Amino acid sequence: MKFHNQEDIKLFLVEAGRLDLVPKVNDQYRPSDDLVEIIIKRRKKRIPSLKNFKKSTATAKQWRKKRFIMMRGIKDFHHSTKGKRMHRAIGRFLSTRDFRSGMFARESNNIGEICEVLKALTSIKTQALIGFDYYRPISEQVDYELFIDEAFPALNRVEKSLVTGKNITDNDLDFLIRLVDEKVIIDEISQDKKLDYNYLENFWNYWGSFGDKDEYGFYLDLLNDTKSINETTALIKSLAIKSGKSEIEVEKIWNKIKASLIRQGVKKDDPSFFARLVGGLKKTLGLSSN
């Protein structure tokens, strides 16, 4: 068993019932195999029951929509992964495809890049399993195992979709986005769209402050919005010219109306969302007869 720091070793000893050894902990200290075995045996029955309890305390709807707020293990995964190549390959894949339909089917003429994505997905699973080598308090261990329970089936489905050319569902795409470093995704969009990184990062963070991050689809919507900035900019520019206002003024109104719709509970993937947004903007600018 490995430890991230001395504090984890101390927590381990407390859990093992060996408070007498806590003062002896230093950077070189390593618990004996006997103590590790004690922890493993104690957790063998407790962790499955705690996982079941955690899921059973929420309704099926809550677990489906709020699993990320319960599944803190995903954060532990982010902190432990250092696979820059893995993040870059998946980030490039996510930033250069059009996911506005909510689904994606593999391009038959781009096998080379898809192979890189497949290798990156394998790397994610490897990194996730390496996380089991490290000690974490039992509550965090439960969260980590719940994360693994969600991650592996989702990654397996994405792999199968890429191999067979079948569609990847919006839920699996959303989960994949959550596993990749946001800065890498923004950087890849910046390169693909030839837009300033800081501008995109500000946009990502701004729109990321609206809505519920713990619901499936949140990050897929955010990714699609960020990638479509060019189209939005062109629309705002056109309406600014027609209304006689500056682009900055029109953009502020656009953002205000969009944020209001989100607060009202209108989903971004709702077919009426864009129409209501543009309609509201035109009405505010005096360009609509309604």
C-alpha positions in Angstrom: 0.0 0.0 0.0 1.3 3.5 -0.9 0.7 6.8 0.7 0.6 10.3 -0.6 1.9 11.9 2.5 2.6 11.4 6.3 -0.9 12.4 7.2 -2.3 9.5 5.2 0.1 7.1 7.1 -1.2 8.5 10.4 -4.8 8.0 9.3 -4.0 4.5 8.3 -2.5 3.7 11.7 -5.5 5.2 13.5 -7.8 3.0 11.4 -5.7 0.0 12.2 -5.9 0.7 15.9 -2.2 1.4 16.3 -2.1 4.9 17.9 1.1 4.0 19.6 2.9 4.0 16.2 1.7 7.4 15.1 4.6 9.4 16.8 7.1 7.2 14.8 5.8 8.3 11.4 8.3 10.0 9.1 9.0 10.1 5.4 10.7 6.7 5.5 8.1 4.9 7.6 6.2 2.0 6.0 3.5 0.0 7.8 4.1 -3.7 8.1 2.3 -6.2 5.8 0.3 -7.4 8.9 -1.2 -3.9 9.4 -2.1 -3.6 5.8 -3.8 -7.0 6.0 -5.8 -5.8 9.0 -7.1 -2.8 7.0 -7.9 -4.9 3.9 -9.9 -7.4 6.0 -11.8 -4.7 7.9 -12.8 -3.0 4.7 -13.7 -6.1 2.7 -17.2 -6.1 4.1 -17.6 -2.5 5.1 -17.0 -0.8 1.7 -19.6 -2.7 -0.3 -22.2 -2.0 2.3 -21.3 1.7 2.5 -21.4 2.0 -1.3 -24.9 0.4 -1.3 -26.0 2.6 1.6 -24.8 5.7 -0.2 -26.7 4.9 -3.3 -29.8 3.7 -1.5 -30.1 7.0 0.4 -30.8 8.8 -2.9 -33.7 8.2 -5.2 -33.0 6.7 -8.6 -33.5 10.1 -10.1 -31.1 11.8 -7.7 -28.4 9.2 -8.3 -28.8 9.6 -12.0 -28.6 13.3 -12.0 -26.5 14.0 -8.9 -24.0 11.2 -9.0 -21.1 13.6 -9.5 -21.7 15.5 -6.3 -21.7 12.1 -4.5 -18.9 10.7 -6.5 -16.0 12.7 -5.1 -13.6 10.0 -6.3 -13.5 11.7 -9.7 -11.6 14.6 -8.1 -9.1 12.1 -6.6 -8.6 10.8 -10.1 -7.8 14.2 -11.4 -5.3 14.8 -8.7 -3.5 11.6 -9.3 -3.3 11.5 -13.1 -0.2 12.9 -14.8 -0.8 11.5 -18.3 -0.3 14.6 -20.4 -0.4 12.6 -23.6 -3.7 11.0 -22.5 -5.3 14.3 -21.7 -4.0 15.8 -25.0 -5.3 13.0 -27.2 -8.8 13.0 -25.7 -8.8 16.8 -25.5 -8.0 17.1 -29.2 -10.7 14.5 -30.0 -13.4 16.4 -28.0 -12.4 19.9 -29.3 -12.4 19.0 -33.0 -15.7 17.2 -33.4 -19.3 18.5 -33.6 -21.2 17.1 -30.7 -24.2 19.4 -31.0 -26.4 16.5 -32.0 -25.5 15.0 -28.6 -23.9 12.0 -30.3 -20.9 11.1 -32.3 -20.1 8.4 -34.8 -16.5 7.6 -35.8 -15.1 8.9 -39.1 -14.0 6.0 -41.3 -11.1 8.0 -42.7 -9.5 9.1 -39.5 -8.4 5.8 -37.9 -4.9 7.0 -36.8 -6.3 9.7 -34.4 -9.0 7.3 -33.2 -6.3 4.8 -32.3 -4.6 7.5 -30.2 -7.9 8.1 -28.4 -8.3 4.4 -27.8 -4.8 4.2 -26.3 -5.7 7.3 -24.1 -8.8 5.6 -22.9 -6.8 2.6 -21.9 -4.4 4.9 -20.1 -7.3 6.4 -18.1 -8.3 3.0 -16.9 -4.8 2.1 -16.0 -4.4 5.4 -14.0 -7.7 4.8 -12.3 -6.5 1.3 -11.2 -3.2 2.7 -9.9 -5.3 4.8 -7.6 -6.2 1.6 -5.7 -2.5 1.3 -4.6 -2.9 4.4 -2.4 -4.4 4.6 1.1 -7.3 6.9 1.6 -9.8 7.2 4.4 -12.7 4.8 4.1 -15.3 7.5 3.1 -13.0 8.7 0.3 -12.3 5.0 -0.7 -16.0 4.5 -1.0 -16.3 7.6 -3.2 -13.3 6.4 -5.3 -14.9 3.0 -5.9 -18.2 4.5 -6.8 -16.3 6.6 -9.4 -14.6 3.4 -10.8 -18.0 1.8 -10.9 -19.2 4.6 -13.2 -16.0 5.2 -15.1 -15.2 1.7 -16.5 -18.6 0.9 -18.1 -18.7 4.4 -19.6 -15.1 4.1 -21.0 -15.8 0.6 -22.3 -18.9 1.9 -24.1 -16.9 4.7 -25.7 -14.2 2.3 -26.8 -16.7 0.0 -28.4 -18.4 2.9 -30.2 -15.1 4.1 -31.6 -14.1 0.6 -32.7 -17.4 -0.2 -34.4 -18.2 3.3 -35.6 -21.4 3.4 -33.5 -22.8 6.5 -31.8 -21.4 7.7 -28.5 -24.2 8.8 -26.3 -24.4 12.3 -24.8 -24.1 10.9 -21.3 -20.8 9.1 -22.1 -19.5 12.1 -23.9 -20.3 14.3 -20.9 -18.5 11.8 -18.6 -15.4 11.8 -20.9 -15.2 15.6 -20.8 -15.2 15.4 -17.0 -12.1 13.1 -17.1 -10.0 15.5 -19.1 -8.1 18.5 -17.8 -10.2 21.5 -18.7 -7.2 23.6 -19.6 -6.2 21.0 -22.2 -9.6 21.1 -23.8 -9.6 24.9 -23.9 -6.1 24.9 -25.4 -7.2 22.5 -28.1 -10.3 24.5 -28.9 -8.0 27.6 -29.0 -5.8 26.0 -31.6 -8.6 24.5 -33.7 -10.6 27.7 -33.8 -7.6 30.0 -33.8 -9.0 32.0 -30.9 -7.2 33.5 -27.9 -6.8 31.0 -25.1 -7.5 33.6 -22.3 -10.7 34.7 -24.1 -11.9 31.1 -24.3 -10.9 30.3 -20.7 -12.9 33.3 -19.4 -15.9 32.2 -21.5 -15.6 28.7 -20.1 -15.4 29.8 -16.5 -18.2 32.4 -17.0 -20.7 29.9 -18.5 -19.5 27.2 -16.1 -20.9 29.4 -13.3 -24.5 28.9 -14.6 -26.5 25.7 -14.3 -25.9 22.6 -12.3 -22.4 21.0 -12.8 -23.6 17.9 -11.1 -26.1 17.0 -13.7 -25.2 14.9 -16.7 -25.0 17.0 -19.9 -23.6 20.1 -18.2 -20.1 19.8 -19.5 -21.2 18.6 -23.0 -23.3 21.8 -23.3 -20.4 23.9 -22.0 -18.0 22.3 -24.6 -20.5 22.8 -27.4 -21.1 26.5 -26.4 -17.3 27.2 -26.2 -16.7 25.6 -29.6 -19.5 27.6 -31.3 -18.2 31.0 -30.1 -17.4 32.0 -33.7 -21.0 31.5 -34.8 -22.2 33.4 -31.8 -19.8 36.2 -32.4 -21.0 36.5 -36.0 -24.6 36.7 -34.9 -23.9 39.3 -32.3 -21.9 41.4 -34.8 -24.8 41.3 -37.3 -27.4 42.3 -34.7 -25.1 45.1 -33.4 -24.9 46.6 -36.9 -28.7 46.3 -37.3 -29.5 47.9 -33.9 -26.8 50.5 -34.0 -25.4 49.4 -30.7 -21.8 48.2 -30.0 -20.9 44.6 -30.1 -20.0 44.8 -26.4 -23.5 46.1 -25.5 -25.2 43.4 -27.5 -23.0 40.7 -26.1 -23.9 41.8 -22.5 -27.6 41.6 -23.4 -27.1 38.2 -25.0 -25.3 36.9 -21.8 -28.0 38.3 -19.6 -30.9 36.7 -21.5 -29.0 33.4 -21.7 -28.3 33.3 -18.0 -31.9 34.1 -17.3 -33.2 31.2 -19.4 -30.8 28.8 -17.6 -32.0 30.1 -14.2 -35.6 29.5 -15.3 -34.7 25.8 -15.9 -34.7 25.9 -19.7 -32.1 23.3 -20.9 -29.5 24.3 -23.5 -30.4 21.3 -25.5 -34.1 22.2 -25.6 -35.1 22.9 -29.2 -36.7 26.2 -28.1 -33.6 27.5 -26.2 -31.8 29.1 -29.1 -35.0 30.5 -30.6 -36.0 32.1 -27.2 -32.5 33.5 -26.8 -32.3 35.1 -30.2 -36.0 36.2 -30.0 -35.4 37.8 -26.6 -32.3 39.6 -27.9 -34.0 40.9 -31.0 -37.0 42.1 -28.9 -34.6 43.9 -26.4 -32.8 45.5 -29.3 -36.1 46.6 -30.9 -35.5 44.4 -34.0 -38.6 42.3 -33.4 -42.2 43.3 -34.1 -43.4 41.0 -31.3 
